[in-house]
Structure formats: structure tokens, C-alpha cells
């Protein structure tokens, strides 16, 4: 395969998770799929920014009167 700059590559606009990405693991080149990189529960609440979760992404029973702020 010829050497190409990343900027010269065709953009992938609809990834399905099976695409392979290049990673450097302690000096060794390896590949990983998007699905394996972003496995279930890979992002937890520690990674959220305050105010980043809106009503559309809350379960109907996620918040009740005990969690609501007064005022």
C-alpha cells in the first residue's frame, strides 16, 4: 500500500462499529475495532459534563420529587 497523508483519505460517514483503527500499544502498532474501543459501559457518569443530559435521554422514572431541587 502506498503512503498517504490522513488528510488525503476518504471520509467514512456511516461507521457501523466494525471499522479498524490503528493504535500504538507501548510502541507496538495494533488494530482495534470501534466496537471494541467503545465497549458497553465504557463511558460512565464520571465522564458526563454538568447539564449534558437532557430530558429526552432520561427514563420516565429516573427522577422523582426526592431528586428535584427546591425553588
PyMOL Python script that loads the backbone (N, CA, C, O; Angstrom):
from pymol import cmd

cmd.read_pdbstr("""\
ATOM      1  N   UNK A   1       0.845  -1.185   0.000  1.00  0.00           N
ATOM      2  CA  UNK A   1       0.000   0.000   0.000  1.00  0.00           C
ATOM      3  C   UNK A   1       0.885   1.242   0.000  1.00  0.00           C
ATOM      4  O   UNK A   1       1.878   1.303   0.726  1.00  0.00           O
ATOM      5  N   UNK A   2       0.532   2.209  -0.798  1.00  0.00           N
ATOM      6  CA  UNK A   2       1.287   3.450  -0.890  1.00  0.00           C
ATOM      7  C   UNK A   2       1.068   4.299   0.359  1.00  0.00           C
ATOM      8  O   UNK A   2       0.023   4.217   1.005  1.00  0.00           O
ATOM      9  N   UNK A   3       2.059   5.108   0.687  1.00  0.00           N
ATOM     10  CA  UNK A   3       1.946   6.012   1.830  1.00  0.00           C
ATOM     11  C   UNK A   3       1.033   7.174   1.460  1.00  0.00           C
ATOM     12  O   UNK A   3       1.184   7.777   0.398  1.00  0.00           O
ATOM     13  N   UNK A   4       0.080   7.486   2.348  1.00  0.00           N
ATOM     14  CA  UNK A   4      -0.854   8.592   2.139  1.00  0.00           C
ATOM     15  C   UNK A   4      -0.968   9.398   3.416  1.00  0.00           C
ATOM     16  O   UNK A   4      -0.861   8.857   4.517  1.00  0.00           O
ATOM     17  N   UNK A   5      -1.185  10.689   3.265  1.00  0.00           N
ATOM     18  CA  UNK A   5      -1.490  11.519   4.423  1.00  0.00           C
ATOM     19  C   UNK A   5      -2.918  11.227   4.860  1.00  0.00           C
ATOM     20  O   UNK A   5      -3.774  10.914   4.033  1.00  0.00           O
ATOM     21  N   UNK A   6      -3.175  11.330   6.159  1.00  0.00           N
ATOM     22  CA  UNK A   6      -4.530  11.107   6.669  1.00  0.00           C
ATOM     23  C   UNK A   6      -5.504  12.060   5.998  1.00  0.00           C
ATOM     24  O   UNK A   6      -6.631  11.673   5.686  1.00  0.00           O
ATOM     25  N   UNK A   7      -5.091  13.292   5.771  1.00  0.00           N
ATOM     26  CA  UNK A   7      -5.973  14.281   5.145  1.00  0.00           C
ATOM     27  C   UNK A   7      -6.361  13.900   3.720  1.00  0.00           C
ATOM     28  O   UNK A   7      -7.326  14.443   3.184  1.00  0.00           O
ATOM     29  N   UNK A   8      -5.631  12.979   3.097  1.00  0.00           N
ATOM     30  CA  UNK A   8      -5.936  12.556   1.728  1.00  0.00           C
ATOM     31  C   UNK A   8      -6.876  11.354   1.681  1.00  0.00           C
ATOM     32  O   UNK A   8      -7.316  10.961   0.601  1.00  0.00           O
ATOM     33  N   UNK A   9      -7.184  10.775   2.818  1.00  0.00           N
ATOM     34  CA  UNK A   9      -8.051   9.600   2.851  1.00  0.00           C
ATOM     35  C   UNK A   9      -9.514   9.984   2.671  1.00  0.00           C
ATOM     36  O   UNK A   9      -9.913  11.102   2.995  1.00  0.00           O
ATOM     37  N   UNK A  10     -10.302   9.063   2.159  1.00  0.00           N
ATOM     38  CA  UNK A  10     -11.740   9.258   2.006  1.00  0.00           C
ATOM     39  C   UNK A  10     -12.401   9.210   3.377  1.00  0.00           C
ATOM     40  O   UNK A  10     -12.070   8.359   4.203  1.00  0.00           O
ATOM     41  N   UNK A  11     -13.335  10.125   3.615  1.00  0.00           N
ATOM     42  CA  UNK A  11     -14.039  10.176   4.894  1.00  0.00           C
ATOM     43  C   UNK A  11     -15.063   9.051   4.994  1.00  0.00           C
ATOM     44  O   UNK A  11     -15.780   8.768   4.034  1.00  0.00           O
ATOM     45  N   UNK A  12     -15.128   8.418   6.150  1.00  0.00           N
ATOM     46  CA  UNK A  12     -16.150   7.410   6.434  1.00  0.00           C
ATOM     47  C   UNK A  12     -17.275   8.107   7.187  1.00  0.00           C
ATOM     48  O   UNK A  12     -17.081   8.554   8.318  1.00  0.00           O
ATOM     49  N   UNK A  13     -18.442   8.201   6.573  1.00  0.00           N
ATOM     50  CA  UNK A  13     -19.528   8.985   7.167  1.00  0.00           C
ATOM     51  C   UNK A  13     -20.552   8.154   7.923  1.00  0.00           C
ATOM     52  O   UNK A  13     -21.350   8.706   8.681  1.00  0.00           O
ATOM     53  N   UNK A  14     -20.548   6.845   7.735  1.00  0.00           N
ATOM     54  CA  UNK A  14     -21.533   5.990   8.410  1.00  0.00           C
ATOM     55  C   UNK A  14     -20.861   4.747   9.002  1.00  0.00           C
ATOM     56  O   UNK A  14     -21.070   3.637   8.511  1.00  0.00           O
ATOM     57  N   UNK A  15     -20.054   4.928  10.054  1.00  0.00           N
ATOM     58  CA  UNK A  15     -19.399   3.761  10.643  1.00  0.00           C
ATOM     59  C   UNK A  15     -20.413   2.826  11.294  1.00  0.00           C
ATOM     60  O   UNK A  15     -21.426   3.272  11.833  1.00  0.00           O
ATOM     61  N   UNK A  16     -20.129   1.516  11.239  1.00  0.00           N
ATOM     62  CA  UNK A  16     -21.037   0.545  11.859  1.00  0.00           C
ATOM     63  C   UNK A  16     -20.401  -0.173  13.048  1.00  0.00           C
ATOM     64  O   UNK A  16     -21.013  -1.066  13.634  1.00  0.00           O
ATOM     65  N   UNK A  17     -19.185   0.210  13.403  1.00  0.00           N
ATOM     66  CA  UNK A  17     -18.521  -0.377  14.559  1.00  0.00           C
ATOM     67  C   UNK A  17     -17.478  -1.413  14.214  1.00  0.00           C
ATOM     68  O   UNK A  17     -16.635  -1.741  15.049  1.00  0.00           O
ATOM     69  N   UNK A  18     -17.516  -1.941  12.992  1.00  0.00           N
ATOM     70  CA  UNK A  18     -16.566  -2.986  12.613  1.00  0.00           C
ATOM     71  C   UNK A  18     -15.283  -2.426  11.990  1.00  0.00           C
ATOM     72  O   UNK A  18     -14.367  -3.184  11.670  1.00  0.00           O
ATOM     73  N   UNK A  19     -15.218  -1.119  11.822  1.00  0.00           N
ATOM     74  CA  UNK A  19     -14.049  -0.499  11.210  1.00  0.00           C
ATOM     75  C   UNK A  19     -12.835  -0.645  12.137  1.00  0.00           C
ATOM     76  O   UNK A  19     -12.967  -0.640  13.361  1.00  0.00           O
ATOM     77  N   UNK A  20     -11.667  -0.772  11.532  1.00  0.00           N
ATOM     78  CA  UNK A  20     -10.442  -0.939  12.299  1.00  0.00           C
ATOM     79  C   UNK A  20      -9.697   0.383  12.408  1.00  0.00           C
ATOM     80  O   UNK A  20      -9.558   1.114  11.427  1.00  0.00           O
ATOM     81  N   UNK A  21      -9.222   0.680  13.608  1.00  0.00           N
ATOM     82  CA  UNK A  21      -8.435   1.874  13.878  1.00  0.00           C
ATOM     83  C   UNK A  21      -7.033   1.443  14.271  1.00  0.00           C
ATOM     84  O   UNK A  21      -6.855   0.379  14.864  1.00  0.00           O
ATOM     85  N   UNK A  22      -6.043   2.250  13.949  1.00  0.00           N
ATOM     86  CA  UNK A  22      -4.665   1.975  14.314  1.00  0.00           C
ATOM     87  C   UNK A  22      -4.391   2.552  15.697  1.00  0.00           C
ATOM     88  O   UNK A  22      -4.720   3.707  15.965  1.00  0.00           O
ATOM     89  N   UNK A  23      -3.793   1.755  16.573  1.00  0.00           N
ATOM     90  CA  UNK A  23      -3.405   2.230  17.903  1.00  0.00           C
ATOM     91  C   UNK A  23      -1.944   1.871  18.144  1.00  0.00           C
ATOM     92  O   UNK A  23      -1.414   0.933  17.549  1.00  0.00           O
ATOM     93  N   UNK A  24      -1.306   2.631  19.025  1.00  0.00           N
ATOM     94  CA  UNK A  24       0.063   2.342  19.434  1.00  0.00           C
ATOM     95  C   UNK A  24      -0.003   1.835  20.859  1.00  0.00           C
ATOM     96  O   UNK A  24      -0.373   2.580  21.767  1.00  0.00           O
ATOM     97  N   UNK A  25       0.348   0.582  21.066  1.00  0.00           N
ATOM     98  CA  UNK A  25       0.296  -0.055  22.383  1.00  0.00           C
ATOM     99  C   UNK A  25       1.719  -0.243  22.893  1.00  0.00           C
ATOM    100  O   UNK A  25       2.342  -1.277  22.651  1.00  0.00           O
ATOM    101  N   UNK A  26       2.230   0.765  23.604  1.00  0.00           N
ATOM    102  CA  UNK A  26       3.580   0.675  24.150  1.00  0.00           C
ATOM    103  C   UNK A  26       4.652   0.511  23.093  1.00  0.00           C
ATOM    104  O   UNK A  26       5.625  -0.213  23.306  1.00  0.00           O
ATOM    105  N   UNK A  27       4.492   1.165  21.970  1.00  0.00           N
ATOM    106  CA  UNK A  27       5.474   1.097  20.902  1.00  0.00           C
ATOM    107  C   UNK A  27       5.185   0.043  19.847  1.00  0.00           C
ATOM    108  O   UNK A  27       5.910  -0.061  18.858  1.00  0.00           O
ATOM    109  N   UNK A  28       4.133  -0.740  20.048  1.00  0.00           N
ATOM    110  CA  UNK A  28       3.747  -1.769  19.086  1.00  0.00           C
ATOM    111  C   UNK A  28       2.475  -1.345  18.374  1.00  0.00           C
ATOM    112  O   UNK A  28       1.480  -1.033  19.028  1.00  0.00           O
ATOM    113  N   UNK A  29       2.486  -1.328  17.056  1.00  0.00           N
ATOM    114  CA  UNK A  29       1.294  -0.978  16.286  1.00  0.00           C
ATOM    115  C   UNK A  29       0.302  -2.127  16.322  1.00  0.00           C
ATOM    116  O   UNK A  29       0.653  -3.276  16.053  1.00  0.00           O
ATOM    117  N   UNK A  30      -0.940  -1.804  16.657  1.00  0.00           N
ATOM    118  CA  UNK A  30      -2.011  -2.800  16.708  1.00  0.00           C
ATOM    119  C   UNK A  30      -3.272  -2.185  16.123  1.00  0.00           C
ATOM    120  O   UNK A  30      -3.324  -0.983  15.861  1.00  0.00           O
ATOM    121  N   UNK A  31      -4.292  -3.020  15.918  1.00  0.00           N
ATOM    122  CA  UNK A  31      -5.572  -2.524  15.423  1.00  0.00           C
ATOM    123  C   UNK A  31      -6.654  -2.841  16.450  1.00  0.00           C
ATOM    124  O   UNK A  31      -6.547  -3.795  17.221  1.00  0.00           O
ATOM    125  N   UNK A  32      -7.695  -2.018  16.438  1.00  0.00           N
ATOM    126  CA  UNK A  32      -8.847  -2.216  17.308  1.00  0.00           C
ATOM    127  C   UNK A  32     -10.083  -1.774  16.533  1.00  0.00           C
ATOM    128  O   UNK A  32     -10.017  -0.821  15.757  1.00  0.00           O
ATOM    129  N   UNK A  33     -11.205  -2.455  16.734  1.00  0.00           N
ATOM    130  CA  UNK A  33     -12.439  -2.013  16.088  1.00  0.00           C
ATOM    131  C   UNK A  33     -13.113  -0.961  16.960  1.00  0.00           C
ATOM    132  O   UNK A  33     -12.861  -0.885  18.162  1.00  0.00           O
ATOM    133  N   UNK A  34     -13.959  -0.162  16.354  1.00  0.00           N
ATOM    134  CA  UNK A  34     -14.699   0.848  17.104  1.00  0.00           C
ATOM    135  C   UNK A  34     -15.538   0.177  18.188  1.00  0.00           C
ATOM    136  O   UNK A  34     -15.619   0.680  19.309  1.00  0.00           O
ATOM    137  N   UNK A  35     -16.166  -0.957  17.862  1.00  0.00           N
ATOM    138  CA  UNK A  35     -16.981  -1.671  18.854  1.00  0.00           C
ATOM    139  C   UNK A  35     -16.161  -2.086  20.066  1.00  0.00           C
ATOM    140  O   UNK A  35     -16.642  -1.985  21.195  1.00  0.00           O
ATOM    141  N   UNK A  36     -14.927  -2.555  19.857  1.00  0.00           N
ATOM    142  CA  UNK A  36     -14.087  -2.962  20.982  1.00  0.00           C
ATOM    143  C   UNK A  36     -13.529  -1.776  21.743  1.00  0.00           C
ATOM    144  O   UNK A  36     -13.271  -1.873  22.942  1.00  0.00           O
ATOM    145  N   UNK A  37     -13.342  -0.668  21.065  1.00  0.00           N
ATOM    146  CA  UNK A  37     -12.828   0.531  21.712  1.00  0.00           C
ATOM    147  C   UNK A  37     -13.885   1.157  22.610  1.00  0.00           C
ATOM    148  O   UNK A  37     -13.589   1.586  23.725  1.00  0.00           O
ATOM    149  N   UNK A  38     -15.108   1.206  22.122  1.00  0.00           N
ATOM    150  CA  UNK A  38     -16.219   1.791  22.875  1.00  0.00           C
ATOM    151  C   UNK A  38     -17.175   0.688  23.311  1.00  0.00           C
ATOM    152  O   UNK A  38     -18.336   0.663  22.905  1.00  0.00           O
ATOM    153  N   UNK A  39     -16.679  -0.217  24.135  1.00  0.00           N
ATOM    154  CA  UNK A  39     -17.489  -1.328  24.612  1.00  0.00           C
ATOM    155  C   UNK A  39     -18.602  -0.827  25.537  1.00  0.00           C
ATOM    156  O   UNK A  39     -18.541   0.306  26.015  1.00  0.00           O
ATOM    157  N   UNK A  40     -19.608  -1.650  25.791  1.00  0.00           N
ATOM    158  CA  UNK A  40     -20.715  -1.286  26.677  1.00  0.00           C
ATOM    159  C   UNK A  40     -20.179  -0.848  28.031  1.00  0.00           C
ATOM    160  O   UNK A  40     -19.267  -1.467  28.579  1.00  0.00           O
ATOM    161  N   UNK A  41     -20.742   0.205  28.556  1.00  0.00           N
ATOM    162  CA  UNK A  41     -20.368   0.767  29.854  1.00  0.00           C
ATOM    163  C   UNK A  41     -18.968   1.389  29.853  1.00  0.00           C
ATOM    164  O   UNK A  41     -18.406   1.619  30.924  1.00  0.00           O
ATOM    165  N   UNK A  42     -18.390   1.666  28.675  1.00  0.00           N
ATOM    166  CA  UNK A  42     -17.069   2.288  28.616  1.00  0.00           C
ATOM    167  C   UNK A  42     -17.119   3.731  29.106  1.00  0.00           C
ATOM    168  O   UNK A  42     -16.128   4.254  29.615  1.00  0.00           O
ATOM    169  N   UNK A  43     -18.257   4.359  28.954  1.00  0.00           N
ATOM    170  CA  UNK A  43     -18.432   5.737  29.406  1.00  0.00           C
ATOM    171  C   UNK A  43     -19.450   5.721  30.531  1.00  0.00           C
ATOM    172  O   UNK A  43     -20.596   5.316  30.336  1.00  0.00           O
ATOM    173  N   UNK A  44     -19.025   6.166  31.718  1.00  0.00           N
ATOM    174  CA  UNK A  44     -19.960   6.194  32.838  1.00  0.00           C
ATOM    175  C   UNK A  44     -20.210   7.633  33.270  1.00  0.00           C
ATOM    176  O   UNK A  44     -19.741   8.566  32.618  1.00  0.00           O
ATOM    177  N   UNK A  45     -20.925   7.815  34.336  1.00  0.00           N
ATOM    178  CA  UNK A  45     -21.352   9.149  34.746  1.00  0.00           C
ATOM    179  C   UNK A  45     -20.186  10.058  35.118  1.00  0.00           C
ATOM    180  O   UNK A  45     -20.353  11.277  35.123  1.00  0.00           O
ATOM    181  N   UNK A  46     -19.017   9.513  35.427  1.00  0.00           N
ATOM    182  CA  UNK A  46     -17.852  10.353  35.716  1.00  0.00           C
ATOM    183  C   UNK A  46     -17.421  11.162  34.497  1.00  0.00           C
ATOM    184  O   UNK A  46     -16.745  12.180  34.640  1.00  0.00           O
ATOM    185  N   UNK A  47     -17.803  10.722  33.303  1.00  0.00           N
ATOM    186  CA  UNK A  47     -17.394  11.382  32.071  1.00  0.00           C
ATOM    187  C   UNK A  47     -18.392  12.441  31.596  1.00  0.00           C
ATOM    188  O   UNK A  47     -18.103  13.171  30.647  1.00  0.00           O
ATOM    189  N   UNK A  48     -19.542  12.537  32.227  1.00  0.00           N
ATOM    190  CA  UNK A  48     -20.557  13.495  31.805  1.00  0.00           C
ATOM    191  C   UNK A  48     -20.206  14.899  32.282  1.00  0.00           C
ATOM    192  O   UNK A  48     -19.602  15.072  33.341  1.00  0.00           O
ATOM    193  N   UNK A  49     -20.583  15.883  31.506  1.00  0.00           N
ATOM    194  CA  UNK A  49     -20.429  17.279  31.872  1.00  0.00           C
ATOM    195  C   UNK A  49     -21.750  17.744  32.463  1.00  0.00           C
ATOM    196  O   UNK A  49     -22.815  17.379  31.965  1.00  0.00           O
ATOM    197  N   UNK A  50     -21.689  18.548  33.523  1.00  0.00           N
ATOM    198  CA  UNK A  50     -22.916  19.061  34.127  1.00  0.00           C
ATOM    199  C   UNK A  50     -23.818  19.674  33.062  1.00  0.00           C
ATOM    200  O   UNK A  50     -23.366  20.468  32.236  1.00  0.00           O
ATOM    201  N   UNK A  51     -25.079  19.305  33.087  1.00  0.00           N
ATOM    202  CA  UNK A  51     -26.054  19.832  32.147  1.00  0.00           C
ATOM    203  C   UNK A  51     -26.053  19.149  30.792  1.00  0.00           C
ATOM    204  O   UNK A  51     -26.767  19.586  29.889  1.00  0.00           O
ATOM    205  N   UNK A  52     -25.265  18.082  30.621  1.00  0.00           N
ATOM    206  CA  UNK A  52     -25.161  17.448  29.305  1.00  0.00           C
ATOM    207  C   UNK A  52     -26.256  16.424  29.030  1.00  0.00           C
ATOM    208  O   UNK A  52     -26.394  15.969  27.894  1.00  0.00           O
ATOM    209  N   UNK A  53     -27.038  16.053  30.042  1.00  0.00           N
ATOM    210  CA  UNK A  53     -28.122  15.091  29.843  1.00  0.00           C
ATOM    211  C   UNK A  53     -29.436  15.860  29.854  1.00  0.00           C
ATOM    212  O   UNK A  53     -29.768  16.531  30.831  1.00  0.00           O
ATOM    213  N   UNK A  54     -30.178  15.755  28.759  1.00  0.00           N
ATOM    214  CA  UNK A  54     -31.442  16.473  28.668  1.00  0.00           C
ATOM    215  C   UNK A  54     -32.612  15.522  28.926  1.00  0.00           C
ATOM    216  O   UNK A  54     -32.425  14.314  29.068  1.00  0.00           O
ATOM    217  N   UNK A  55     -33.797  16.075  28.983  1.00  0.00           N
ATOM    218  CA  UNK A  55     -34.994  15.282  29.292  1.00  0.00           C
ATOM    219  C   UNK A  55     -35.232  14.149  28.307  1.00  0.00           C
ATOM    220  O   UNK A  55     -35.783  13.115  28.683  1.00  0.00           O
ATOM    221  N   UNK A  56     -34.831  14.323  27.062  1.00  0.00           N
ATOM    222  CA  UNK A  56     -35.040  13.281  26.053  1.00  0.00           C
ATOM    223  C   UNK A  56     -34.246  12.016  26.362  1.00  0.00           C
ATOM    224  O   UNK A  56     -34.577  10.943  25.857  1.00  0.00           O
ATOM    225  N   UNK A  57     -33.206  12.128  27.182  1.00  0.00           N
ATOM    226  CA  UNK A  57     -32.351  10.982  27.482  1.00  0.00           C
ATOM    227  C   UNK A  57     -32.521  10.456  28.903  1.00  0.00           C
ATOM    228  O   UNK A  57     -31.706   9.656  29.362  1.00  0.00           O
ATOM    229  N   UNK A  58     -33.544  10.883  29.595  1.00  0.00           N
ATOM    230  CA  UNK A  58     -33.848  10.382  30.934  1.00  0.00           C
ATOM    231  C   UNK A  58     -35.006   9.401  30.860  1.00  0.00           C
ATOM    232  O   UNK A  58     -35.970   9.622  30.126  1.00  0.00           O
ATOM    233  N   UNK A  59     -34.911   8.325  31.614  1.00  0.00           N
ATOM    234  CA  UNK A  59     -36.030   7.383  31.699  1.00  0.00           C
ATOM    235  C   UNK A  59     -37.180   8.056  32.437  1.00  0.00           C
ATOM    236  O   UNK A  59     -36.958   8.955  33.249  1.00  0.00           O
ATOM    237  N   UNK A  60     -38.395   7.631  32.162  1.00  0.00           N
ATOM    238  CA  UNK A  60     -39.568   8.235  32.792  1.00  0.00           C
ATOM    239  C   UNK A  60     -39.504   8.187  34.311  1.00  0.00           C
ATOM    240  O   UNK A  60     -40.013   9.086  34.979  1.00  0.00           O
ATOM    241  N   UNK A  61     -38.886   7.151  34.865  1.00  0.00           N
ATOM    242  CA  UNK A  61     -38.838   7.010  36.319  1.00  0.00           C
ATOM    243  C   UNK A  61     -37.463   7.350  36.905  1.00  0.00           C
ATOM    244  O   UNK A  61     -37.167   6.959  38.035  1.00  0.00           O
ATOM    245  N   UNK A  62     -36.621   8.070  36.158  1.00  0.00           N
ATOM    246  CA  UNK A  62     -35.263   8.360  36.608  1.00  0.00           C
ATOM    247  C   UNK A  62     -35.217   9.424  37.699  1.00  0.00           C
ATOM    248  O   UNK A  62     -34.325   9.395  38.547  1.00  0.00           O
ATOM    249  N   UNK A  63     -36.151  10.351  37.691  1.00  0.00           N
ATOM    250  CA  UNK A  63     -36.143  11.445  38.658  1.00  0.00           C
ATOM    251  C   UNK A  63     -37.524  11.557  39.277  1.00  0.00           C
ATOM    252  O   UNK A  63     -38.536  11.620  38.579  1.00  0.00           O
ATOM    253  N   UNK A  64     -37.543  11.579  40.607  1.00  0.00           N
ATOM    254  CA  UNK A  64     -38.815  11.817  41.293  1.00  0.00           C
ATOM    255  C   UNK A  64     -38.661  13.029  42.208  1.00  0.00           C
ATOM    256  O   UNK A  64     -37.633  13.705  42.159  1.00  0.00           O
ATOM    257  N   UNK A  65     -39.638  13.309  43.021  1.00  0.00           N
ATOM    258  CA  UNK A  65     -39.634  14.519  43.840  1.00  0.00           C
ATOM    259  C   UNK A  65     -38.460  14.571  44.811  1.00  0.00           C
ATOM    260  O   UNK A  65     -38.063  15.665  45.212  1.00  0.00           O
ATOM    261  N   UNK A  66     -37.890  13.436  45.205  1.00  0.00           N
ATOM    262  CA  UNK A  66     -36.742  13.434  46.116  1.00  0.00           C
ATOM    263  C   UNK A  66     -35.489  14.025  45.470  1.00  0.00           C
ATOM    264  O   UNK A  66     -34.633  14.568  46.169  1.00  0.00           O
ATOM    265  N   UNK A  67     -35.370  13.924  44.140  1.00  0.00           N
ATOM    266  CA  UNK A  67     -34.190  14.426  43.455  1.00  0.00           C
ATOM    267  C   UNK A  67     -34.351  15.860  42.939  1.00  0.00           C
ATOM    268  O   UNK A  67     -33.364  16.471  42.528  1.00  0.00           O
ATOM    269  N   UNK A  68     -35.545  16.397  42.950  1.00  0.00           N
ATOM    270  CA  UNK A  68     -35.777  17.743  42.437  1.00  0.00           C
ATOM    271  C   UNK A  68     -35.310  18.788  43.439  1.00  0.00           C
ATOM    272  O   UNK A  68     -35.535  18.652  44.642  1.00  0.00           O
ATOM    273  N   UNK A  69     -34.658  19.832  42.937  1.00  0.00           N
ATOM    274  CA  UNK A  69     -34.206  20.914  43.804  1.00  0.00           C
ATOM    275  C   UNK A  69     -35.377  21.836  44.112  1.00  0.00           C
ATOM    276  O   UNK A  69     -36.229  22.087  43.258  1.00  0.00           O
ATOM    277  N   UNK A  70     -35.407  22.330  45.323  1.00  0.00           N
ATOM    278  CA  UNK A  70     -36.464  23.269  45.720  1.00  0.00           C
ATOM    279  C   UNK A  70     -36.238  24.598  45.014  1.00  0.00           C
ATOM    280  O   UNK A  70     -35.104  25.043  44.836  1.00  0.00           O
ATOM    281  N   UNK A  71     -37.339  25.217  44.620  1.00  0.00           N
ATOM    282  CA  UNK A  71     -37.226  26.551  44.074  1.00  0.00           C
ATOM    283  C   UNK A  71     -37.458  26.610  42.637  1.00  0.00           C
ATOM    284  O   UNK A  71     -37.393  27.687  42.045  1.00  0.00           O
TER     285      UNK A  71
END
""", "prot")
cmd.dss("prot")
cmd.show_as("cartoon", "prot")
cmd.util.cbc("prot")
cmd.orient("prot")
